[in-house]
Amino acid sequence: MLRVGGKTACMACRSMVSTNMGVRFPVPLQKLHPLSRSIHHRFSGNANPQRPPHRMAARYFTSMSRLPMRPPKPPRGSGGRGYQQQRNFWMVRLATRLLKLRYILLGGAVGGGYTAKKTYEEWKDMLPDFGEYNWVIPDFIWELSEQIDLDKLAKALPEMEEIAKLLPDLDKIGENFAFLKSLLTSETSGDPPLKATDSSSAAAQDPSDKQYKKPSDKEKFDQLQEELLRTQLKYQRMLERLEKENKELRKVVLQKDDKGIHQRKVKKSLIDLYSEVLDILSDYDANYNTQDHLPRVVVVGDQSAGKTSVLEMIAQARIFPRGSGEMMTRSPVKVTLSEGPHHVAMFKDSGREFDLTKEDDLAALRREIELRMRKSVKEGQTVSNETISLSVKGPGIQRMVLVDLPGVINTVTAGMASDTKETIFSISKAYMQNPNAIILCIQDGSVDAERSIVTDLVSQMDPQGKRTIFVLTKVDLAEKNLASPNRIQQIVEGKLFPMKALGYFAVVTGKGSTGESIDSIKDYEEDFFQNSRLLRDGMLKAHQVTTKNLSLAVSDCFWKMVRESVEQQADVFKASRFNLETEWKNNYPRLRELDRNELFEKAKNEILDEVISLSQVTPQHWEAILQKKLWERVSTHVIENIYLPAAQTMDSGTFNTTVDIKLKQWTDKQLPHKALEVAWETLQEEFARFMAEYKGKDQDDIFDKLKEAVKDESIKRHKWNERAMDGLRVIQHNALEDRSITDKPQWDAAIQFMEETLQSRLKDTDSVIRDMVGPDWKQRWLNWQNRSPDQHIRNETKNELERLLKLHEDHTAYLANDEVTTVRKNLEGRSVEVDPVLIKDTWHQLYRRHFLQKALSHCSLCKRGFYYYQRHFVDSELECNDVVLFWRIQRMLVITANTLRQQLTNTEVRRLEKNVKEVLDDFGEDMEKKTHLITGRRVQLAEDLKKVREIQEKLEAFIEALHKEK
């Protein structure tokens, strides 16, 4: 029921009743809700005697949440029952109020919760997205929290009392500021300054103390400045303490991350991605006007100005070689600094890590850097432009890329190349002319500023000073030696030098001892600036001192420059890539883009296939080639030194004895060596033949130079197995000892071999004689040729000696002296002057032809002499010892060829394959060799495409990571 004004509405049937008698119901009574009918009877006085209206109403009222605020008056004449009814209604009303309070509290809680949630969502939307930095709090944080002693960590934090001690005295500061205000007021108004003195301070003084003297303005100003400086130093110490604790905690987190728990989330750091781009660019030969304009910090300075020391302080390790006054930095050193769990250093092309916390590793790193510098310097030079790439990681190190350049010199000293000064200038200019390079100009503060060379060089490259940071080193020595410290102030304010800079810094990099550690240098630097009057007197500002502030400033400037320029550089390489791809499509549309390394791998596979083909050569082919080549090599020796001397004895026993002795000597000394030489040459020729055949099978001619170099180097490295020579000597000796021809085919083959050999020698001898005597009458008439005087004498001598041979067909191989005299006199009778030596020389060739002709005719007779040889008959006409000799030679050739073939196929071919593989591996590791052997515009274009694509991809990955870090 709901009461509205003077009316009550039944919520079940929406019927309205009136509290005044006589008001008619808008609906029939039978259609009313039971509760409404009950109320009707009650108000109209027609209550049901069997069911009292007030009990029925109370029953319904107690079951409903909405009740009338006050009970209706009891009807007249109800007596005590009305009081009981009124009390019951008050109880119902109280219960209703309690129920209403419950719903109010419940509704308020729900509404308040919704409002709080909505406010939280609004605040959450206002906060930046920290999802990028989830790696800072990895999954193992609870495990890490269990390992960290929280009590110990809580004790390490400063107490509130200590923090309160560090806070300045606010009353004193207020007093001092009031004094300053009064001082400034008095100066502007012209009143005396003492008039503005604090009254409270004056009242605190004892008026009876006549000796008391009020402090002067200057003393108060000095006190104020001293107090501010002490407060700043206290805050600095506290900040360093907290940073050290933070560094230790971060190191623990990074060590956990380094073990692989979080490795799947962290790929490469931002600075590592950027350093990879710079490494690729340093190796890239810029064509098509593509230049490297990516930012890096270029460290330049005069020699021994402290460049290396500043870089070591930034890297927090003594990593560079040191020398007393001599040039130590001989080539550019690119140092990539990044944060990591361990303080380590590593070269780009090496997997070794140098632990910078260990002195042995530091010494080894310095030796390695010095060795690499000396290797990069060419003979006759002092410095090199080849960059040594080094990365240094450690807790708390600022991320940046620095390039340490050789120190600028004014004079070339003994032991240096004459162009050293110009070379250093050109290297420095090449790095500084990059419009996005940050120039870290190092000036020695202990020497006169007028002696500086580097400041003029820097002002030429960056006249506006938009990317230059000036660093004054050795300030401790400068303060000690300079009579006027204001000169240092002029330097750091940029008023002494003509050059301009973004910022000016003053640092101290130690006492000059090579054994100083980084921590000791930091402590010395901090102590110096705490006690230095340069900082106390306001000549230097606090943010301009210490290498730590310098490192922060350089890092901020570096990343600002990177963010401003990297996307522009990415667009440049994108345009360069488009130009290169267009050129390739126009010139080489049907060829794949293979760079030098890929082409080398393709050529390597072809060469190995050609070497493998050697193992497929048939044994018959090997033996035929070896036998032919071996006979060509030894035939002259056999005819001239064995056969002819033995055959010209005209005695069978002497012939065999001479042959055996000479064969034994030949086998012991020359024959095995000749055989191995023939085998090695045959292997080379076959290898070259297979490579030539592959070249004709649509092979790329771009590999010709490489294949030739591999072949020559493999042959040069190949050494024949010398142990095989002893076994070959025994085999050859046994073959030549055998004289037994077992069958007629072997006899016929030996005769054929002998005939071919003798005919070849006879033909050569005829050719020699024709050259000696000149053209015959037929050639003279037909070809209009004439004999020379010497040929005429030779011809007359030949005719005279031929008449002698006709008279004595069985003449020996040598002319007697009287015979020489007779021939000479006969020629003189025909007016031909001849020398005895010429007579003997002509006789030698004529007798040789005469003997070979007789040997050939005897060889024809021996064709039917096998029967006599087999039965050992002695017949002067058919005594064929020369046929047996040629059979022995022929058999030795066959056996030697077979032995060499076995050695070739079983050993030497495989060793050659191994040598070829080794040569190819060596060439593959030598980039300079590959560049020399694989050349051409096609190769260079593919190389440029690969480099530009790689640079573009690296830059895009870096830009994406850079945007995420933002």
QUISUL-V226203 format. One record per helix or strand of 3 or more residues. SS is the DSSP state (helix for helix, strand for strand). FROM is the first residue (numbers start at 1). LEN is the number of residues. Records with the same first field share a line. If there is no record, write none. Layout:
SS->FROM-LEN + FROM-LEN
//
This chain:
strand->2-3 + 7-3 + 16-3 + 297-6 + 331-9 + 344-4 + 384-11 + 400-5 + 438-7 + 468-6 + 503-4
helix->29-3 + 34-11 + 53-10 + 80-47 + 131-7 + 141-7 + 150-7 + 160-7 + 170-20 + 193-4 + 199-6 + 217-42 + 270-14 + 307-9 + 359-18 + 420-13 + 449-3 + 454-8 + 475-7 + 486-7 + 518-14 + 533-4 + 542-3 + 547-41 + 596-21 + 619-29 + 652-44 + 701-17 + 723-15 + 744-30 + 777-7 + 789-19 + 817-13 + 836-27 + 866-5 + 881-45 + 927-7 + 937-29
//
